[in-house]
Amino acid sequence: MRDSMDDQVLYDVFRQEIREQKIPISLGKTCPVKCTFCYEKDHSYRPTIDPPLTTQEHWKFILEEIQKYPTKPGEAWLLGGNEYMEWTDIFLHPKAMDWLEEFLDTTDKQVIFFTVGYTKPDRIQKLVEKYPGRINYELSVITLGESRKKLMPHAPTVKQVLELIGGSAVTSSNFYSFGPDTMSKDAITISKINPDCILWMGCLTPLKYIDEETSALMRHGRRYLPEESRKIYNAGLPNTQMIHTESYISTFLARQKILKTFDACELEKKDNVVVSASIYRLLSTLRKNRARYLYVPNQMLGGDSDCSTLLTFNDVAQRLNGETQVYLPKVIMEHPSKVEKDITGVTFDEFKERFPRIRFKILHKVNSKMSNGKLYEKGYLKNVVEDYLDNPLAKKIAEAPLPN
């Protein structure tokens, strides 16, 4: 029987997570891995609950609910990606591997998951062989170098991670630049062991709640990103190689599509348009005086954050100053729940109620489908080296000043 208020809330959250194609397993506690760079160190910006350790009864309900949903081509269910629960490494749950196998055995759906490497190599390998094409295993390597122990004090050892990479289970590995011979050395090491897995690279972004030492290491890595990228490019590795973490690079590589989309919006010179830092620099350089660009910093996340998708309505509110009409990019309010609300859960209607004298219009063409499509199309390391590094136009755009 599930008749208590707490249980009702819990099962309602299960249903909401499932509606967003997620498999809501919980450790029942804060993630014990304690990575210093983790973006979940502070998730107070969004409404969450503190669920108990997922039980067999919970799992039975979750699986039965998922089985009610039709299978769609190319759609993967996210294991442990929780919108209303804290994101943790789900494979620390003692039943995670059993439930993953049951999910694969009793449905025809695909699954995607992220872990720092707590899967048992032999067992995950058998699952990949038993259910070919249905498992997308994203291994968060982060680094194999000397900074690993500081950044990931309770993570699996390098030996354990390399054992996982050596099999065919791992679909992709993500790791980052933390200085000279970090990302490039890891890329060569991983490629020698597994020439087929995708290499996701770049830098980690300091946010306001990341400690100073970790933030300094992240920024140190960003200074060496060009050098590290060139080394990997020159190594001629057979793996697919991607860099997606740097918004200023992604914006520049997608500049033609961004400009084409902006032109298609047919804005007037006096129109106020909300933009993030990288978009502001691009448009103020290549579409100067075509509209009034309302630069909005990512103040909620703070640090070095620069992303239109992660802007909040409160970020926008702090920038407003006497405007009567403002254009907002659709991407700000494309919540997984399909309701028009930002990443903090504030709805567009709630935001508009705060400013009854301002008319807000949505730029529907500036959406996540467009931005994500170009991110994957243009985000190859090859493009970063050949089109971004040493490109005088990229340098000119990067030096464009932001307004106070």
C-alpha positions as CSV (number, residue, x, y, z in Angstrom):
1,M,0.0,0.0,0.0
2,R,1.2,3.5,-0.9
3,D,-1.1,5.8,1.0
4,S,1.2,8.1,3.0
5,M,1.8,11.7,1.7
6,D,5.5,11.0,1.4
7,D,4.9,7.9,-0.7
8,Q,2.5,9.8,-2.9
9,V,5.0,12.5,-3.5
10,L,7.7,9.9,-4.3
11,Y,5.6,8.0,-6.8
12,D,4.4,11.3,-8.4
13,V,8.1,12.2,-8.9
14,F,8.7,8.7,-10.4
15,R,5.9,9.3,-12.9
16,Q,7.2,12.8,-13.8
17,E,10.8,11.5,-14.3
18,I,9.4,8.6,-16.4
19,R,7.4,11.0,-18.6
20,E,10.8,12.6,-19.5
21,Q,12.3,9.2,-20.5
22,K,14.3,8.7,-17.3
23,I,14.7,5.7,-15.1
24,P,14.6,7.2,-11.6
25,I,16.8,5.0,-9.4
26,S,18.1,6.6,-6.2
27,L,20.9,5.9,-3.8
28,G,18.9,7.4,-1.0
29,K,21.7,9.7,-0.1
30,T,24.0,12.4,-1.5
31,C,26.5,11.0,-4.1
32,P,29.5,9.5,-2.2
33,V,31.9,10.0,-5.1
34,K,32.4,13.7,-4.0
35,C,33.9,14.9,-7.3
36,T,35.1,18.5,-6.6
37,F,33.9,19.7,-10.1
38,C,30.4,18.2,-9.8
39,Y,27.6,20.5,-11.0
40,E,25.3,18.8,-8.5
41,K,27.2,20.2,-5.6
42,D,24.5,22.8,-5.5
43,H,21.2,21.8,-7.1
44,S,19.1,24.2,-5.0
45,Y,18.2,26.1,-8.1
46,R,15.6,23.5,-9.1
47,P,12.9,21.8,-7.0
48,T,14.0,18.4,-5.8
49,I,13.0,15.8,-3.3
50,D,15.2,13.5,-1.1
51,P,14.1,10.1,-2.2
52,P,14.9,6.9,-0.2
53,L,17.1,4.1,-1.5
54,T,15.2,2.6,-4.4
55,T,13.7,-0.7,-3.3
56,Q,12.5,-3.7,-5.2
57,E,8.9,-2.5,-4.8
58,H,9.9,0.9,-6.2
59,W,11.7,-0.8,-9.1
60,K,8.6,-2.9,-9.9
61,F,6.5,0.2,-10.2
62,I,9.1,2.1,-12.3
63,L,9.5,-0.8,-14.7
64,E,5.8,-1.3,-15.1
65,E,5.3,2.4,-15.8
66,I,8.1,2.4,-18.4
67,Q,6.6,-0.6,-20.1
68,K,3.4,1.4,-20.8
69,Y,5.3,3.7,-23.1
70,P,5.6,2.9,-26.7
71,T,9.1,2.4,-28.1
72,K,10.2,5.1,-30.5
73,P,13.0,4.7,-33.0
74,G,16.3,6.2,-31.8
75,E,14.9,7.1,-28.3
76,A,17.1,6.1,-25.3
77,W,16.0,6.1,-21.7
78,L,18.4,7.8,-19.4
79,L,19.4,5.8,-16.3
80,G,20.0,8.0,-13.3
81,G,19.5,11.4,-15.0
82,N,17.1,12.8,-12.5
83,E,15.4,16.2,-12.9
84,Y,13.6,16.1,-9.6
85,M,16.1,14.0,-7.7
86,E,19.8,14.6,-7.2
87,W,22.1,13.3,-9.9
88,T,24.3,10.5,-8.5
89,D,26.4,7.6,-9.9
90,I,23.6,5.0,-10.0
91,F,25.9,2.1,-10.4
92,L,26.7,2.4,-6.7
93,H,23.2,1.1,-6.0
94,P,23.7,-2.7,-5.2
95,K,20.8,-3.6,-7.6
96,A,21.6,-1.3,-10.5
97,M,23.2,-4.0,-12.7
98,D,20.3,-6.4,-12.0
99,W,17.7,-3.8,-12.9
100,L,19.5,-2.7,-16.0
101,E,19.5,-6.3,-17.2
102,E,15.8,-6.6,-16.4
103,F,15.0,-3.4,-18.2
104,L,16.8,-4.7,-21.3
105,D,15.3,-8.1,-21.0
106,T,11.7,-7.0,-20.6
107,T,11.6,-4.0,-23.0
108,D,12.8,-3.4,-26.4
109,K,14.0,0.1,-25.5
110,Q,17.5,1.6,-25.7
111,V,19.3,2.9,-22.6
112,I,21.9,5.6,-22.0
113,F,23.9,6.2,-18.8
114,F,26.8,8.1,-17.4
115,T,29.2,6.7,-14.8
116,V,32.7,7.3,-13.5
117,G,33.2,3.6,-13.9
118,Y,31.4,1.6,-11.3
119,T,30.1,-1.0,-13.7
120,K,31.7,-4.5,-13.4
121,P,33.7,-5.0,-16.7
122,D,32.7,-8.6,-17.3
123,R,29.0,-8.2,-16.6
124,I,28.6,-5.0,-18.7
125,Q,30.5,-6.6,-21.5
126,K,28.1,-9.6,-21.5
127,L,25.1,-7.2,-21.5
128,V,26.5,-5.4,-24.5
129,E,27.0,-8.6,-26.4
130,K,23.5,-9.9,-25.4
131,Y,21.7,-6.7,-26.3
132,P,23.7,-5.3,-29.3
133,G,22.9,-1.7,-30.2
134,R,20.8,-0.9,-27.2
135,I,23.3,0.3,-24.7
136,N,25.0,3.8,-24.9
137,Y,27.7,3.7,-22.2
138,E,29.1,7.2,-21.5
139,L,32.2,6.8,-19.4
140,S,33.2,9.9,-17.4
141,V,37.0,9.5,-17.3
142,I,37.6,13.2,-16.5
143,T,41.4,12.7,-16.4
144,L,43.9,9.8,-16.1
145,G,46.6,12.2,-14.9
146,E,47.9,13.5,-11.6
147,S,44.9,15.7,-10.9
148,R,42.5,12.7,-10.8
149,K,42.9,12.0,-7.1
150,K,42.3,15.6,-6.2
151,L,39.3,16.0,-8.5
152,M,37.7,12.5,-7.9
153,P,38.9,11.4,-4.4
154,H,36.5,8.4,-4.3
155,A,36.3,7.4,-8.0
156,P,37.5,4.1,-9.5
157,T,41.2,3.8,-10.1
158,V,42.9,4.4,-13.4
159,K,43.5,0.7,-13.8
160,Q,39.8,0.0,-13.3
161,V,38.8,2.7,-15.8
162,L,41.3,1.4,-18.4
163,E,39.9,-2.1,-18.0
164,L,36.4,-0.8,-18.9
165,I,37.7,1.1,-21.9
166,G,39.5,-2.0,-23.1
167,G,36.2,-3.8,-23.8
168,S,33.6,-3.0,-26.4
169,A,31.0,-1.8,-23.9
170,V,32.1,1.8,-23.6
171,T,30.5,4.0,-26.3
172,S,32.3,7.2,-25.5
173,S,34.8,8.6,-23.0
174,N,34.7,12.2,-21.8
175,F,37.9,13.8,-20.4
176,Y,39.3,17.3,-20.3
177,S,42.3,19.7,-20.4
178,F,43.9,20.5,-17.1
179,G,47.2,21.8,-18.4
180,P,49.9,20.7,-20.8
181,D,50.0,17.0,-21.8
182,T,46.7,16.2,-20.0
183,M,43.9,15.8,-22.5
184,S,46.2,14.9,-25.3
185,K,48.0,12.2,-23.3
186,D,44.7,10.8,-22.2
187,A,43.4,10.8,-25.8
188,I,46.4,8.8,-27.0
189,T,46.2,6.3,-24.1
190,I,42.4,5.7,-24.6
191,S,42.7,5.4,-28.4
192,K,45.4,2.8,-28.1
193,I,43.2,0.6,-25.9
194,N,39.9,1.4,-27.8
195,P,40.1,2.9,-31.3
196,D,36.3,2.8,-31.7
197,C,34.9,4.8,-28.7
198,I,34.1,8.4,-29.2
199,L,36.4,10.9,-27.5
200,W,34.4,13.8,-25.9
201,M,36.9,16.5,-24.8
202,G,37.2,20.2,-23.9
203,C,37.3,21.9,-20.5
204,L,35.2,21.8,-17.3
205,T,33.4,25.1,-16.5
206,P,33.9,26.8,-13.1
207,L,30.6,27.7,-11.5
208,K,30.1,29.9,-8.5
209,Y,29.9,27.0,-6.0
210,I,33.0,25.2,-7.2
211,D,35.9,25.7,-4.8
212,E,38.8,28.1,-5.8
213,E,41.4,25.4,-6.2
214,T,39.3,23.3,-8.6
215,S,38.2,26.5,-10.5
216,A,41.8,27.5,-10.9
217,L,42.7,24.1,-12.3
218,M,39.7,24.3,-14.8
219,R,40.9,27.7,-16.0
220,H,44.5,26.5,-16.3
221,G,43.2,23.8,-18.5
222,R,41.3,26.2,-20.7
223,R,44.6,28.2,-21.4
224,Y,46.1,25.0,-22.8
225,L,43.1,23.8,-24.8
226,P,44.5,25.1,-28.1
227,E,47.8,23.4,-27.6
228,E,46.2,20.1,-26.4
229,S,43.8,20.2,-29.3
230,R,46.6,20.5,-31.8
231,K,48.5,17.6,-30.3
232,I,45.5,15.3,-30.7
233,Y,44.8,16.6,-34.2
234,N,48.4,15.9,-35.2
235,A,48.3,12.4,-33.6
236,G,45.9,11.2,-36.3
237,L,43.8,9.0,-33.9
238,P,41.2,6.8,-35.5
239,N,38.5,7.7,-32.9
240,T,35.7,10.2,-33.5
241,Q,36.9,13.3,-31.7
242,M,34.5,16.0,-30.3
243,I,34.8,19.3,-28.4
244,H,31.5,20.5,-27.1
245,T,32.2,22.3,-23.8
246,E,33.3,25.7,-24.9
247,S,30.4,27.9,-25.9
248,Y,32.6,30.6,-27.5
249,I,34.0,27.9,-29.8
250,S,30.7,26.3,-30.5
251,T,29.1,29.7,-31.3
252,F,31.9,30.5,-33.7
253,L,31.8,27.2,-35.5
254,A,28.0,27.5,-35.9
255,R,28.2,31.2,-36.9
256,Q,26.7,30.9,-40.3
257,K,23.6,29.1,-39.0
258,I,23.2,31.5,-36.1
259,L,23.4,34.5,-38.4
260,K,21.0,33.0,-40.9
261,T,18.5,32.2,-38.1
262,F,18.9,35.7,-36.7
263,D,18.3,37.3,-40.1
264,A,15.2,35.2,-40.6
265,C,13.7,36.6,-37.4
266,E,13.3,40.0,-39.2
267,L,14.0,42.1,-36.2
268,E,14.0,45.9,-36.2
269,K,16.9,48.0,-35.0
270,K,15.1,49.1,-31.9
271,D,14.1,45.5,-30.9
272,N,15.5,44.3,-27.6
273,V,16.9,40.7,-27.9
274,V,18.1,38.6,-25.0
275,V,21.5,37.0,-25.7
276,S,24.3,35.2,-23.8
277,A,27.9,36.4,-23.8
278,S,29.1,34.4,-26.8
279,I,26.1,35.3,-28.9
280,Y,26.4,39.0,-28.0
281,R,30.0,39.0,-29.2
282,L,29.1,37.3,-32.4
283,L,26.1,39.5,-33.3
284,S,27.7,42.8,-32.1
285,T,30.6,42.1,-34.4
286,L,28.9,40.7,-37.5
287,R,25.4,42.2,-37.2
288,K,26.2,45.5,-35.5
289,N,23.3,47.8,-34.9
290,R,20.8,45.3,-36.4
291,A,19.0,45.1,-33.1
292,R,19.5,46.0,-29.4
293,Y,21.3,43.1,-27.9
294,L,20.4,42.7,-24.3
295,Y,23.4,40.8,-22.9
296,V,22.2,38.6,-19.9
297,P,24.9,36.9,-17.8
298,N,24.4,33.5,-16.4
299,Q,24.2,34.9,-12.9
300,M,22.3,32.0,-11.3
301,L,25.1,29.5,-12.2
302,G,27.8,32.2,-12.0
303,G,31.5,31.5,-12.5
304,D,32.4,31.2,-16.2
305,S,29.0,30.0,-17.3
306,D,28.1,31.3,-20.8
307,C,25.1,29.5,-22.2
308,S,21.7,30.6,-23.6
309,T,20.1,27.2,-22.7
310,L,21.1,27.7,-19.0
311,L,19.8,31.3,-18.7
312,T,17.0,31.6,-16.2
313,F,14.1,34.0,-16.2
314,N,15.5,35.6,-13.0
315,D,18.8,36.2,-14.9
316,V,16.7,38.1,-17.5
317,A,14.8,39.9,-14.8
318,Q,17.9,41.4,-13.3
319,R,18.9,42.8,-16.7
320,L,15.6,44.5,-17.5
321,N,15.7,48.3,-17.3
322,G,12.7,50.2,-18.7
323,E,12.2,48.1,-21.9
324,T,8.6,47.9,-23.2
325,Q,9.1,44.9,-25.5
326,V,11.7,42.1,-25.2
327,Y,12.4,39.1,-27.5
328,L,13.4,35.9,-25.7
329,P,15.1,32.9,-27.3
330,K,12.9,29.8,-27.2
331,V,15.8,27.7,-25.9
332,I,15.5,29.4,-22.4
333,M,12.1,27.8,-21.8
334,E,12.4,24.3,-23.4
335,H,12.1,22.3,-20.2
336,P,12.1,18.4,-20.5
337,S,8.5,18.4,-19.1
338,K,7.4,20.1,-22.3
339,V,6.0,23.0,-20.2
340,E,7.4,26.5,-21.0
341,K,9.7,26.9,-18.0
342,D,13.4,27.5,-17.3
343,I,15.9,25.1,-15.7
344,T,14.8,26.4,-12.2
345,G,11.2,25.4,-12.8
346,V,9.9,29.0,-13.2
347,T,7.2,29.1,-16.0
348,F,7.0,31.7,-18.7
349,D,3.6,32.8,-17.4
350,E,5.0,33.3,-13.9
351,F,7.8,35.4,-15.3
352,K,5.5,37.5,-17.4
353,E,3.3,38.2,-14.4
354,R,6.2,40.0,-12.8
355,F,6.5,42.5,-15.6
356,P,2.9,43.4,-16.7
357,R,4.2,46.5,-18.6
358,I,6.6,44.6,-20.8
359,R,5.5,42.6,-23.9
360,F,7.6,39.5,-24.3
361,K,7.9,37.8,-27.6
362,I,9.5,34.4,-28.3
363,L,12.1,33.8,-31.0
364,H,10.8,30.3,-31.9
365,K,13.6,29.7,-34.4
366,V,16.2,30.0,-31.7
367,N,15.5,26.6,-30.2
368,S,17.4,23.6,-28.8
369,K,16.8,21.5,-32.0
370,M,18.8,24.1,-33.9
371,S,21.5,24.6,-31.3
372,N,22.0,21.0,-30.6
373,G,22.0,20.1,-34.3
374,K,24.8,22.5,-35.0
375,L,26.7,21.5,-31.9
376,Y,26.9,17.9,-33.1
377,E,27.4,18.8,-36.7
378,K,30.2,21.3,-36.1
379,G,31.7,20.1,-32.8
380,Y,34.5,18.0,-34.2
381,L,38.0,18.6,-33.0
382,K,39.1,18.9,-36.6
383,N,36.9,21.9,-37.1
384,V,38.2,23.5,-33.9
385,V,41.8,23.2,-35.1
386,E,41.1,24.1,-38.8
387,D,38.4,26.7,-38.5
388,Y,38.7,28.3,-35.0
389,L,42.3,28.3,-33.8
390,D,44.4,31.0,-35.5
391,N,41.3,32.3,-37.4
392,P,41.6,36.1,-37.2
393,L,37.8,36.5,-37.3
394,A,37.5,34.2,-34.2
395,K,40.1,36.4,-32.4
396,K,38.2,39.6,-33.4
397,I,34.9,38.2,-32.1
398,A,36.5,37.0,-28.8
399,E,37.9,40.5,-28.2
400,A,34.5,42.2,-28.6
401,P,33.7,43.9,-25.2
402,L,30.7,43.0,-23.2
403,P,28.5,45.8,-21.9
404,N,28.6,46.6,-18.2
